[in-house]
Amino acid sequence: MSIHKIADILFNLSLDMDYADSLDEYATEVDCIEQELHLIKDTNDVLYATLERIAWQNPDYYQWALNR
């Protein structure tokens, strides 16, 4: 799974019920998460594998907020 897709899923999982406010910064937030994931992956941190596993378990959340 691509890092961008993982970042998108993790962001969507973090949204609360009032997600409309977060859509203004959607691309910026996903990009920020993606950059951090690259750093974590480059250090071979076990956290990356954990976050990737969470994304694999929640594929329906990919672009969830944009598709609502």
N, C-alpha and C positions, 0 to 999 in steps of 0.2 A: 504494500500500500504506500502511496506517495506521502511525503511529509506534508504537502499542502492539504491533502485529503484528511490526514490525521488531525491537522490543526483545525480544519473546518469542523470536523465532528466534535472535537473537544470543545470548541467555542460554542457550538450549538447545544451541547450537553450542559454548558454552564449557564445558559439563559434561564431566566425566571419566567413567570407567566406574562409579564409585561415586556415582551421581547421587542416591541416596535421601537422603543427608544434606542435599543442596541443596534438596530439596523443602519443607523446613520454612520456608525463607525465599523460596520461589518468587515469590509475589506481590510481596513487598517488593523483591526484586532486579529484577524486571521493571519495577516502578514507578520505581525509581532509574535504570535504564537509559533508560526512556522520558523522564524529566525531562531527563537529559543530552542525549538526542537532540533534544529541543525546543530546548535552548540552542544546540546545534551548528547546527541547521537555521536558527534565527533569525539567526545570524551569516553565513549563506550560505557556510559552510565546505565545501570540497570533500570533507571527511571524511564528511559526511552522505550525499552521493551514493554514495560508496564503500560505506558500511555498508548503504545501501538496496539497492545492486546485489548485495551478498553475500546479503542476505535474499531478494531475488528469485531468486537461484540456488539457494536452499535452502528452498523453501516447505514441504517435508515435515517440517521441524523445528518448524513452528508447533504449539505445545502438545505437543511430542514427549514430554517428561518426564511430563506429566500423563496421556498416553494409553498409557503403558507398563504 
